[in-house]
Structures are given as structure tokens and as C-alpha cells.
Amino acid sequence: MKKNAKKASDTFDWSRADAMSDEEIHAAALADPDAQPLTEEQARQMKPVPRVKLLRVKLRLTQEQFAKRYGIPLSTLRDWEQHRSQPDQAAQSYIRVIEALPGVIAHALSKKRHHLEPA
């Protein structure tokens, strides 16, 4: 983004939205053809975003970067993210640890890889 460029959220007139009732806001949302509510069938077909994908996106890493940084086979990560398989209990615990301490885990694993490399 350019230094002087403003985001749309920076220029939005919130006073207009603040003056609307909940019913008016709901009616305005329904009037937008691009913001229609899901049908019950559509809602049933939706799958939640896997925790590991939310974490990877939060860390701003590609699948390849995340897999390499945290020692997870790329194919396994892709399977988890695409709902082809679920992380087992140990993997779920590992994901929670990465979530809590991403830098520490990455640093610890990079040191281990460095020590294991031949001289």
C-alpha cells in the first residue's frame, strides 16, 4: 500500500451506520445482492476452516513455508487443510503448541536442523 493511501475502513462514514437501527442494518444487508444469507442447505454443506489453516494464515506463511518451518510433511498439511484427513491427537497438541509459541518452536527446530547437518 502506498504511504499516503487510505484503506476503505479508514474513510468509511461510521456515523451513518451508527444512526441506523438493527432492523435498518439488516434490511440494508438483505438489499445487497452480494451479501445474501446462506440457505439452511448451504449452511449444512459448509465445513469449518481447519485450525491449522487459520494458524498458518495468521502467521502469514504459505503451506510450503509452514510445513518446512514446523517439520510437517507438506502432503499431510494439505490433507488436513483440505479435509482429506484429520490431525491425530499428537498432531493436534503440536498445532496448539505452535499456536502458543510459534517463534520458539521455529527457533528450536531450526537449531536442531543446524546441529544435524553434516559439517
C-alpha positions in Angstrom: 0.0 0.0 0.0 1.3 3.5 -0.8 2.3 5.6 2.2 -0.4 8.2 1.7 -3.1 5.7 0.5 -6.0 5.2 2.9 -7.8 2.0 3.5 -11.6 1.9 2.8 -12.1 1.2 6.5 -10.3 4.5 7.3 -12.6 6.6 5.2 -16.0 4.9 5.9 -18.6 7.1 7.5 -19.5 5.2 10.6 -21.8 7.9 11.9 -24.4 6.9 9.2 -24.2 3.2 10.2 -24.3 4.1 13.9 -27.5 6.1 13.3 -29.3 3.0 11.9 -31.4 0.6 13.9 -30.6 -3.1 13.9 -33.6 -3.6 11.6 -32.4 -1.0 9.1 -28.9 -2.5 9.1 -30.5 -6.0 8.5 -32.7 -4.6 5.7 -29.7 -2.8 4.1 -27.7 -6.1 4.2 -30.5 -8.0 2.5 -30.8 -5.4 -0.2 -27.2 -6.1 -1.2 -27.3 -8.9 -3.8 -23.7 -9.8 -3.0 -24.4 -10.3 0.7 -27.3 -12.7 0.8 -27.7 -15.0 3.8 -27.0 -18.7 3.3 -29.8 -21.1 2.9 -30.1 -23.9 5.5 -28.8 -26.3 2.9 -25.8 -24.1 2.1 -25.1 -23.8 5.8 -25.2 -27.6 6.3 -22.8 -28.1 3.4 -20.2 -25.7 4.8 -17.1 -27.1 6.5 -15.2 -25.1 9.2 -11.8 -23.9 8.4 -9.2 -26.2 9.9 -7.4 -24.8 12.9 -4.0 -25.5 11.3 -5.1 -23.4 8.3 -6.2 -20.5 10.5 -2.9 -20.7 12.3 -0.9 -20.8 9.0 -2.8 -17.8 7.6 -2.4 -15.9 10.9 1.4 -16.5 10.7 1.3 -15.3 7.0 3.0 -18.5 5.8 2.4 -20.5 2.6 1.7 -24.2 3.0 5.3 -24.9 1.9 6.8 -22.4 4.5 4.7 -23.7 7.3 5.4 -27.3 6.6 9.1 -26.7 6.4 9.3 -24.4 9.4 7.5 -26.8 11.7 8.6 -30.2 10.3 5.2 -31.3 8.9 5.1 -33.2 5.6 3.6 -30.9 3.0 1.2 -33.6 1.8 0.0 -34.1 5.4 -0.6 -30.4 5.9 -2.5 -30.2 2.6 -4.6 -33.2 3.6 -5.5 -31.5 6.9 -6.4 -28.2 5.2 -8.5 -29.8 2.5 -10.4 -32.1 4.9 -9.0 -35.3 3.4 -7.7 -36.3 6.9 -7.7 -35.0 10.4 -4.6 -34.4 12.6 -4.3 -37.2 15.3 -4.2 -36.3 19.0 -0.5 -35.8 19.0 -0.6 -33.5 15.9 -3.5 -31.5 17.4 -1.3 -31.0 20.5 1.6 -29.9 18.4 -0.6 -27.4 16.5 -1.7 -25.9 19.8 1.9 -25.6 20.9 2.8 -23.9 17.6 -0.1 -21.6 18.1 1.0 -20.6 21.6 4.8 -20.3 20.8 5.3 -20.1 17.0 8.7 -18.3 17.2 10.1 -20.5 20.0 9.1 -23.7 18.2 10.5 -22.5 14.8 13.8 -21.4 16.6 14.1 -24.8 18.4 13.5 -26.7 15.2 16.0 -24.6 13.2 18.7 -25.1 15.8 18.1 -28.9 15.7 18.3 -29.0 11.9 21.5 -27.0 12.1 23.1 -29.4 14.5 22.1 -32.4 12.5 23.5 -31.1 9.2 26.9 -32.6 8.2 29.9 -30.3 8.6 
